[in-house]
Amino acid sequence: MRFSKKVLKNGLRVITIPMKDNPTATVLVLVEAGSKYETKKVNGISHFLEHMCFKGTVKRPKAIDISKELDALGSQYNAFTAQEYTGYYAKSDARHFSNIFDIVSDIYLNSTFPEAEMQKEKGVIIEEINMYEDMPNRHVQDLIMKLLFGDQPAGWNIAGEKENILKMKRSDFVNYKSQHYLPESTVIIVAGQVTEKGVMAEVNKVFNKTPRGKKSGKIKVKESQKKPEVLVKFKKTDQTHFVLGVRTYDLFSKKNPALSVLGGILGGGMSSRLFQKLREEMGVGYYVRAYNDAYTDHGFFQISAGVDNKRIEEVLDAVLEECKKLKKYKVGEEELNKVKEFLIGNMKLTLESSDDIANFYGGQELLKRELKSAEEKAREIRKVTAKQIQILAKEIFKDNKLNLALIGPFKDKSSFAKVLEF
């Protein structure tokens, strides 16, 4: 797929992906401002700021002014916050491109953070935190990060702690935005039925005079582990939801294609080893997943599932046994090729719409300063060998890299600690 990249004098990067036969257009703004850029005192502010950007701008003073205008265009719109970035987007009929560009850029540049709206939104965010805590399969993901990285930004909850949210002031948002929402740390991505000329005309009209600033950085992740670790959260649930995680490599590692294939072997699709073992053979759970999660300065490989409370130790034994097999035996050619095509096919299936395309290219540019097409990524996956998979399994599946986080009707973690051994 054809794309172009332009960099303004102030450092703002603009990615345009024309999609001639697509009737829509997506405008996505990504900025290097996520929970890893926060201090303990304002943990949760990246996510809170994302909410507040929809509460009014100079041009559109109230939240209803923003939503009403976007709804009138038949637009889909939202925002999201992660550890290393925040994103704002709108997608609409391509003929409304100029309108949605104006609205998204206004939200990003000119939000006013009304005091009254901020106080109300505190309740909204606390209820969002409560909602996720009531979803064990989702909340266990927060626990594995806490277990792996502890009391540092990578281990904190992206939504923050409730006490923090209640203490935040308008000045906190103003200061945080001035430190991070800067052109040199921002990428604008436009995908769909657009032209580069048309996109750059809109960009220059709005962003050309946006001044540079002094971007605040993030603290590098510290990793230390000597033995298997366990974190158990007691909750009266009908299932035990767990994440088994091992430390791996950062986003820039050349081992990431092999890690993707390793994840596919264990948990990619209904024919994967763990799906067949846990669901089809043992009948202990409905879902099981395995994949690598890579960030700019750390990474971890995880296996997650929701299983019968009474059989959790049996399940963990079975999962660890499948990991050990990958260390002991090479993957057969037929299985390896099947997994590669599964991964490549699924990647391409997620790139059918303009918003998916915008995220695909935008994430690469923001975090890695590179742009690879789906075909380039497919070639990297196809190059992975059975030998590489075996070597990788031996590197990462070690006792001193092993971590287990789980939510279920358990108060004692000692029995789980005994199970954790490769």
MOZIGI-V406045 format. One record per pair of residues at least 24 apart in sequence whose C-alpha atoms are under 8 Angstrom apart, sorted by the first residue. I is the first residue (numbers start at 1). GAP is how many residues later the second one is. If there is no record, write none. Layout:
i & gap
I & GAP
I & GAP
//
This chain:
i & gap
1 & 372
4 & 192
8 & 200
9 & 199
10 & 173
10 & 174
10 & 198
10 & 199
10 & 200
10 & 201
10 & 202
11 & 172
11 & 173
11 & 174
11 & 201
12 & 171
12 & 172
12 & 173
12 & 174
12 & 175
12 & 176
13 & 170
13 & 171
13 & 173
13 & 174
13 & 175
14 & 173
14 & 174
14 & 175
14 & 176
15 & 172
15 & 173
15 & 174
15 & 175
15 & 346
15 & 347
16 & 173
16 & 174
16 & 175
16 & 179
16 & 180
16 & 183
17 & 172
17 & 173
17 & 174
17 & 175
17 & 177
17 & 179
17 & 340
17 & 341
18 & 173
18 & 174
18 & 175
18 & 176
18 & 177
18 & 178
19 & 172
19 & 173
19 & 174
19 & 175
19 & 335
20 & 172
20 & 173
20 & 174
21 & 172
22 & 170
22 & 171
22 & 331
22 & 332
23 & 70
23 & 71
23 & 169
23 & 170
24 & 67
24 & 68
24 & 69
24 & 70
24 & 168
24 & 169
24 & 330
25 & 66
25 & 67
25 & 68
25 & 69
25 & 71
25 & 72
25 & 165
25 & 166
25 & 167
25 & 168
25 & 169
25 & 329
25 & 330
26 & 63
26 & 64
26 & 65
26 & 66
26 & 71
26 & 163
26 & 164
26 & 165
26 & 166
26 & 328
26 & 329
26 & 332
27 & 62
27 & 63
27 & 64
27 & 70
27 & 73
27 & 74
27 & 77
27 & 161
27 & 162
27 & 163
27 & 164
27 & 328
27 & 331
28 & 59
28 & 60
28 & 61
28 & 62
28 & 76
28 & 160
28 & 161
28 & 162
28 & 327
28 & 330
28 & 331
29 & 58
29 & 59
29 & 60
29 & 75
29 & 76
29 & 79
29 & 157
29 & 158
29 & 159
29 & 160
30 & 55
30 & 56
30 & 57
30 & 58
30 & 156
30 & 157
30 & 158
30 & 332
30 & 333
30 & 336
31 & 54
31 & 55
31 & 56
31 & 149
31 & 150
31 & 151
31 & 154
31 & 155
31 & 156
31 & 335
32 & 52
32 & 53
32 & 54
32 & 148
32 & 149
32 & 153
32 & 154
32 & 334
33 & 50
33 & 51
33 & 52
33 & 53
33 & 147
33 & 148
34 & 47
34 & 48
34 & 49
34 & 50
34 & 51
34 & 52
34 & 124
35 & 47
35 & 48
35 & 49
35 & 118
35 & 119
35 & 121
35 & 122
35 & 123
36 & 47
36 & 48
36 & 117
36 & 118
36 & 182
36 & 183
37 & 46
37 & 47
37 & 116
37 & 179
37 & 180
37 & 181
37 & 182
38 & 115
38 & 180
39 & 114
40 & 113
41 & 123
42 & 122
42 & 126
42 & 130
43 & 113
43 & 114
43 & 115
43 & 116
43 & 117
43 & 118
43 & 121
44 & 113
44 & 114
44 & 115
44 & 116
44 & 117
44 & 120
44 & 121
45 & 114
45 & 115
45 & 120
45 & 127
45 & 128
45 & 131
46 & 35
46 & 40
46 & 112
47 & 33
47 & 34
47 & 39
47 & 111
47 & 112
48 & 77
48 & 111
48 & 117
49 & 124
50 & 29
50 & 30
50 & 31
50 & 36
51 & 28
51 & 70
52 & 59
52 & 61
52 & 65
52 & 66
52 & 69
53 & 54
53 & 55
53 & 58
53 & 59
53 & 60
54 & 53
54 & 57
55 & 56
55 & 57
55 & 58
55 & 59
55 & 62
56 & 51
56 & 55
56 & 56
56 & 57
56 & 58
57 & 49
57 & 50
57 & 53
57 & 54
57 & 55
57 & 56
58 & 52
58 & 53
58 & 54
59 & 47
61 & 51
66 & 37
70 & 30
70 & 33
81 & 77
82 & 76
83 & 71
83 & 75
84 & 211
91 & 263
91 & 264
94 & 98
94 & 99
94 & 100
97 & 97
98 & 104
101 & 101
105 & 101
113 & 57
113 & 60
114 & 56
115 & 55
118 & 52
122 & 43
122 & 44
125 & 34
125 & 40
126 & 36
126 & 39
129 & 30
129 & 33
136 & 105
136 & 271
137 & 104
137 & 105
137 & 168
137 & 169
140 & 101
140 & 102
140 & 103
140 & 265
140 & 266
140 & 267
141 & 102
143 & 88
143 & 262
143 & 263
144 & 87
144 & 99
144 & 101
144 & 259
144 & 260
144 & 261
147 & 82
147 & 83
147 & 84
147 & 256
147 & 258
148 & 75
148 & 255
149 & 72
149 & 73
149 & 74
152 & 69
153 & 66
153 & 68
154 & 67
178 & 35
179 & 34
179 & 35
179 & 36
179 & 37
180 & 35
180 & 36
182 & 29
182 & 30
182 & 31
182 & 33
183 & 27
183 & 28
183 & 29
183 & 30
184 & 28
185 & 30
185 & 181
186 & 180
187 & 175
187 & 178
187 & 179
188 & 174
189 & 169
189 & 172
189 & 173
190 & 168
191 & 163
191 & 164
191 & 166
191 & 167
192 & 162
220 & 77
221 & 76
221 & 77
225 & 175
225 & 176
226 & 174
226 & 175
227 & 172
227 & 173
227 & 174
227 & 175
228 & 171
228 & 172
228 & 173
228 & 174
228 & 175
228 & 176
228 & 189
228 & 192
228 & 193
229 & 173
229 & 174
229 & 175
229 & 188
230 & 173
230 & 174
230 & 175
230 & 183
230 & 186
230 & 187
231 & 173
231 & 174
231 & 175
231 & 182
232 & 173
232 & 174
232 & 175
232 & 176
232 & 178
232 & 179
232 & 180
232 & 181
233 & 173
233 & 174
233 & 175
233 & 177
233 & 178
234 & 173
234 & 174
234 & 175
234 & 176
234 & 177
235 & 172
235 & 173
235 & 174
235 & 175
236 & 172
236 & 173
237 & 170
237 & 171
237 & 172
238 & 70
238 & 71
238 & 170
239 & 67
239 & 68
239 & 69
239 & 70
239 & 169
240 & 66
240 & 67
240 & 68
240 & 69
240 & 72
240 & 166
240 & 167
240 & 168
240 & 169
241 & 63
241 & 64
241 & 65
241 & 66
241 & 165
241 & 166
241 & 167
242 & 62
242 & 63
242 & 64
242 & 162
242 & 163
242 & 164
242 & 165
243 & 59
243 & 60
243 & 61
243 & 62
243 & 161
243 & 162
243 & 163
244 & 58
244 & 59
244 & 60
244 & 158
244 & 159
244 & 160
244 & 161
245 & 55
245 & 56
245 & 57
245 & 58
245 & 156
245 & 157
245 & 158
245 & 159
246 & 54
246 & 55
246 & 56
246 & 150
246 & 151
246 & 152
246 & 155
246 & 156
246 & 157
247 & 52
247 & 53
247 & 54
247 & 149
247 & 154
247 & 155
248 & 50
248 & 51
248 & 52
248 & 53
248 & 148
249 & 45
249 & 48
249 & 49
249 & 50
249 & 51
250 & 44
250 & 45
250 & 46
250 & 47
250 & 48
250 & 49
251 & 43
251 & 44
251 & 45
251 & 46
251 & 47
251 & 48
251 & 117
252 & 44
252 & 116
256 & 36
257 & 123
257 & 124
257 & 127
258 & 123
258 & 126
258 & 127
258 & 130
258 & 131
258 & 134
259 & 32
259 & 33
259 & 42
259 & 130
259 & 133
260 & 31
260 & 32
260 & 83
260 & 121
261 & 75
261 & 78
261 & 79
261 & 82
261 & 120
261 & 123
261 & 128
262 & 29
262 & 127
263 & 27
263 & 28
263 & 29
263 & 38
264 & 26
264 & 27
264 & 75
264 & 76
264 & 78
264 & 79
265 & 70
265 & 71
265 & 74
266 & 24
266 & 56
267 & 24
267 & 36
268 & 71
268 & 74
268 & 75
269 & 73
273 & 49
274 & 45
274 & 48
277 & 41
278 & 37
278 & 40
284 & 24
284 & 27
284 & 31
296 & 71
296 & 72
309 & 99
309 & 100
313 & 103
313 & 106
316 & 103
316 & 104
317 & 102
320 & 100
320 & 101
320 & 102
321 & 101
323 & 70
323 & 74
323 & 99
324 & 73
324 & 98
326 & 63
326 & 64
326 & 67
326 & 68
327 & 63
327 & 64
327 & 66
327 & 67
327 & 70
328 & 62
329 & 61
330 & 56
330 & 57
330 & 59
330 & 60
331 & 55
331 & 58
331 & 59
332 & 54
333 & 53
336 & 50
337 & 45
340 & 41
340 & 42
344 & 34
344 & 37
347 & 27
348 & 26
397 & 25
398 & 24
//
